[in-house]
Amino acid sequence: MPVQIAVVGAGAFGGWTALELRRRGAQVTLIDAWGPGNARASSGGETRVIRATYGTRSIYSAMARRALERWRAYDAEFGAGLFRQTGVLWMFGSDAGFGGASADAMRALGIPLEPLTPSGASRRFPQIAFDDSIRRIFWEPDAGYLFARRACEHVVQRFVAEGGEYRQAAARAADHDAAADTLGRLRRIELEDRSTIEADAFVFACGPWLGALFPEAVGRRVAPTRQEVYYFGTPAGDTRFHDPDMPVWIECRDRVFYGIPGNANRGFKVADDTSGPPIDPTWGAREATPSGIAAAREMLARRFPALADAPLVGAEVCQYEATPDSHFIVDRHPAAANVWIAGGGSGHGFKMGPAMGELLASCVLGDGSPDPQWQLARFQVEPAGGWSEKWS
Ligand SMILES: Cc1cc2nc3c(=O)[nH]c(=O)nc-3n(C[C@H](O)[C@H](O)[C@H](O)COP(=O)(O)OP(=O)(O)OC[C@H]3O[C@@H](n4cnc5c(N)ncnc54)[C@H](O)[C@@H]3O)c2cc1C
């Protein structure tokens, strides 16, 4: 009898995990309350950056390298067109420590990250104003962006084509913290319609909803923060701000802004990486705020002068599902050994989907274990110096 596994959540983490488990021979049921890459999910929206630049956190550089291999292989096999290799242009102000540390870590892993001079960068990208506020520039040639919502849908379609069962259904937020039997195993989950799913093992990859589903085990360690994303209209007939003439760019100064070139005719994407206010992922309002739009416009005028008066043609509100240290969570439930919890992508999880799927499938099937940095036990002791940030 193949092992029966239920995966709750069909975002970047759950979808890839379900597909990987199915490919390793498990009988898998995947459920999602609103569908893969839905507009409330952290994996929703048009695009996400894929980069291996992670400062001293080389565990993520290595994971991103593996994920990129898998995204490429997936595109080659299914012609899905989910990854676009535009390169990523990194622009730093006076503190370029993150760039320098990344270059060292990536060199050790054989991932290119090349320094550019401002004059070289200006020649290459004349549509960008490299003023005095930009002190150091790096070019990450293997990086680029992924189509987010479309990838989630594609992966679930593959999962079903390869024999998995997908259902649009919601697991009740009832009592998963306490529902394990005396042997410390969960037998079934209850759905909102009061039906149940029985399985040998369960994976909860519920993004920003993890804390509500597991108030004891996770609780406020996954904090959903409101993040706005803007799409600005480019001049008619002008391709300078579109893929392939424009790369992904990330500006790390007092704040981190980033953007993805115009693609799928949606406009030029700009976002502020600063953590926003708390948001309820189910009920939170998803209209862009005037102050957020104004901040994006100000940066646009400074860095991309030709877009200073560009009209806002669209906006999305998503949420980071942030842990205190920006590290992921991959662990067994403390009271139920056959329940795995995966999330805490903290604004950088999407790209890792295929590698996360491999890791979780190994964990669930008993031939792998998560890095201690991702285990829940780390939250019991706050590190000396406090929780560090993801751009450190
Ligand atoms: C604006 C923004 C920009 C980002 N930029 C990047 C980037 O450039 N690069 C990058 O790598 N990452 C980025 N991220 C982070 C990344 O998108 C997330 O970390 C990642 O998508 C999280 O995936 P997930 O599967 O854990 O969660 P989700 O995508 O939220 O998936 C969870 C799923 O669980 C379902 N669910 C929840 N509760 C239940 C339930 N009770 N029953 C059934 N289903 C349920 C939901 O419907 C949802 O589909 C960004 C995030 C945001 C918001």
The ligand as an SDF file (V2000), in Angstrom:
LIG
                    3D

 53 58  0  0  0  0  0  0  0  0999 V2000
    4.7220   41.2870   -2.3610 C   0  0  0  0  0  0  0  0  0  0  0  0
    5.5320   40.0550   -2.1990 C   0  0  0  0  0  0  0  0  0  0  0  0
    6.7180   39.9290   -2.8770 C   0  0  0  0  0  0  0  0  0  0  0  0
    7.4920   38.7900   -2.7500 C   0  0  0  0  0  0  0  0  0  0  0  0
    8.6290   38.6880   -3.4830 N   0  0  0  0  0  0  0  0  0  0  0  0
    9.3010   37.5330   -3.4830 C   0  0  0  0  0  0  0  0  0  0  0  0
   10.3660   37.3680   -4.3830 C   0  0  0  0  0  0  0  0  0  0  0  0
   10.6610   38.2640   -5.1790 O   0  0  0  0  0  0  0  0  0  0  0  0
   11.0170   36.1750   -4.3990 N   0  0  0  0  0  0  0  0  0  0  0  0
   10.6610   35.1660   -3.5580 C   0  0  0  0  0  0  0  0  0  0  0  0
   11.3010   34.1100   -3.6150 O   0  0  0  0  0  0  0  0  0  0  0  0
    9.6420   35.2990   -2.6790 N   0  0  0  0  0  0  0  0  0  0  0  0
    8.9530   36.4540   -2.6420 C   0  0  0  0  0  0  0  0  0  0  0  0
    7.8990   36.6270   -1.8030 N   0  0  0  0  0  0  0  0  0  0  0  0
    7.6100   35.5990   -0.7860 C   0  0  0  0  0  0  0  0  0  0  0  0
    6.9030   34.4090   -1.3520 C   0  0  0  0  0  0  0  0  0  0  0  0
    5.9360   34.8080   -2.3060 O   0  0  0  0  0  0  0  0  0  0  0  0
    6.2690   33.5870   -0.2310 C   0  0  0  0  0  0  0  0  0  0  0  0
    7.2350   33.3510    0.7870 O   0  0  0  0  0  0  0  0  0  0  0  0
    5.7640   32.2590   -0.7480 C   0  0  0  0  0  0  0  0  0  0  0  0
    4.9680   32.4400   -1.8960 O   0  0  0  0  0  0  0  0  0  0  0  0
    4.9790   31.5570    0.3500 C   0  0  0  0  0  0  0  0  0  0  0  0
    4.4200   30.3770   -0.1740 O   0  0  0  0  0  0  0  0  0  0  0  0
    3.5750   29.4300    0.7630 P   0  0  0  0  0  0  0  0  0  0  0  0
    3.2230   28.2630   -0.0630 O   0  0  0  0  0  0  0  0  0  0  0  0
    4.2790   29.2100    2.0520 O   0  0  0  0  0  0  0  0  0  0  0  0
    2.2740   30.2780    1.1590 O   0  0  0  0  0  0  0  0  0  0  0  0
    0.9860   30.6750    0.2870 P   0  0  0  0  0  0  0  0  0  0  0  0
    1.3400   31.0030   -1.0980 O   0  0  0  0  0  0  0  0  0  0  0  0
    0.2240   31.6960    1.0630 O   0  0  0  0  0  0  0  0  0  0  0  0
    0.1520   29.3490    0.2280 O   0  0  0  0  0  0  0  0  0  0  0  0
   -0.6290   28.9120    1.2990 C   0  0  0  0  0  0  0  0  0  0  0  0
   -1.8880   28.3150    0.7310 C   0  0  0  0  0  0  0  0  0  0  0  0
   -2.6060   27.7030    1.7950 O   0  0  0  0  0  0  0  0  0  0  0  0
   -3.9750   27.8700    1.5530 C   0  0  0  0  0  0  0  0  0  0  0  0
   -4.6330   27.7170    2.8420 N   0  0  0  0  0  0  0  0  0  0  0  0
   -4.4900   28.4830    3.9460 C   0  0  0  0  0  0  0  0  0  0  0  0
   -5.2260   28.0030    4.9500 N   0  0  0  0  0  0  0  0  0  0  0  0
   -5.8470   26.8920    4.4760 C   0  0  0  0  0  0  0  0  0  0  0  0
   -6.7390   25.9530    5.0410 C   0  0  0  0  0  0  0  0  0  0  0  0
   -7.1560   26.0720    6.3180 N   0  0  0  0  0  0  0  0  0  0  0  0
   -7.1930   24.9270    4.2710 N   0  0  0  0  0  0  0  0  0  0  0  0
   -6.8010   24.8200    2.9680 C   0  0  0  0  0  0  0  0  0  0  0  0
   -5.9500   25.6890    2.3840 N   0  0  0  0  0  0  0  0  0  0  0  0
   -5.4860   26.7100    3.1470 C   0  0  0  0  0  0  0  0  0  0  0  0
   -4.0900   29.2630    0.9530 C   0  0  0  0  0  0  0  0  0  0  0  0
   -5.2550   29.4270    0.1590 O   0  0  0  0  0  0  0  0  0  0  0  0
   -2.8220   29.3560    0.1120 C   0  0  0  0  0  0  0  0  0  0  0  0
   -3.0400   29.0420   -1.2420 O   0  0  0  0  0  0  0  0  0  0  0  0
    7.0840   37.7460   -1.8930 C   0  0  0  0  0  0  0  0  0  0  0  0
    5.8820   37.8560   -1.1950 C   0  0  0  0  0  0  0  0  0  0  0  0
    5.1080   38.9850   -1.3500 C   0  0  0  0  0  0  0  0  0  0  0  0
    3.8100   39.0880   -0.6150 C   0  0  0  0  0  0  0  0  0  0  0  0
  1  2  1  0
  2  3  1  0
  2 52  2  0
  3  4  2  0
  4  5  1  0
  4 50  1  0
  5  6  2  0
  6  7  1  0
  6 13  1  0
  7  8  2  0
  7  9  1  0
  9 10  1  0
 10 11  2  0
 10 12  1  0
 12 13  2  0
 13 14  1  0
 14 15  1  0
 14 50  1  0
 15 16  1  0
 16 17  1  0
 16 18  1  0
 18 19  1  0
 18 20  1  0
 20 21  1  0
 20 22  1  0
 22 23  1  0
 23 24  1  0
 24 25  2  0
 24 26  1  0
 24 27  1  0
 27 28  1  0
 28 29  2  0
 28 30  1  0
 28 31  1  0
 31 32  1  0
 32 33  1  0
 33 34  1  0
 33 48  1  0
 34 35  1  0
 35 36  1  0
 35 46  1  0
 36 37  1  0
 36 45  1  0
 37 38  2  0
 38 39  1  0
 39 40  1  0
 39 45  2  0
 40 41  1  0
 40 42  2  0
 42 43  1  0
 43 44  2  0
 44 45  1  0
 46 47  1  0
 46 48  1  0
 48 49  1  0
 50 51  2  0
 51 52  1  0
 52 53  1  0
M  END
$$$$
